[in-house]
């Protein structure tokens, strides 16, 4: 596993940490992109803009109903 490196400004103030990428854990993005239809993603994004969403209570109720139906 790559070592964590502290990143500091010129005054020595800690800005954060950098962890170099592990080449063995690289995600094959080209293969993943092929799994998604860009037009479908655009359509869903457009539809989501017009959807007011759900409250947490509504989501939990739906999940509980699904659980009972099993």
N, C-alpha and C positions, 0 to 999 in steps of 0.2 A: 504494500500500500504506500502511495506517495506521502512524503513528509509534509506537514502543515508548515507554512512559512508566514511569519508576521510581516505585514506591510505597514510601513511607517512613513510619515511625511518628513520633510527636511529638518523639522524641529524635534523629531523623535516621537511625535504623537502617534499612537496606534490608530491606524485607519481600518484595519480588518485583517483577515486571514486569507491566504491563497493556498489552495490545495491543487497541485498539478493534476491534470487528467491522467487516469490510468488507461493506457492504450488498450489493455486487454478487456476493459469494461466499456469500450466505446459502443455507442448505440448505432446500428446500421440505419441511419436516417433515410437513405435512398430507398431501402426496402420498406421502411415504415410508410413513407409517402405514398407508395403504390397501393397501400391498403385503404386509402381515403380518397373519396371522390371530391374534388375541389368544388364542383357545382353544387353537390349536396351540402357541403359545409357552408357555402354562401347562402343557400336557400334556408338552412336552419338558422343561420345568424340573422337573416332578414326577418324570419318569423319570430325569433326571440325578442327583437326590438319592439314588437307589437304585443308581446305577452307580459302582463304585469307581474308574473311570477306567482309563487305560492308562499304562504306563511309557514313557519316551522310546524305549527299545529296541524295544518293541512297535510304537510309532508308526513308527519308522524302518524296521523290517522290513516293515511293511504298505506303506509308500510305495515301498520298493525292489521289492517283489513287483509292485505296480501298474505300475511303470516297466518291468519286464521283460516284462509281459503286453502291452505296446503294440506 
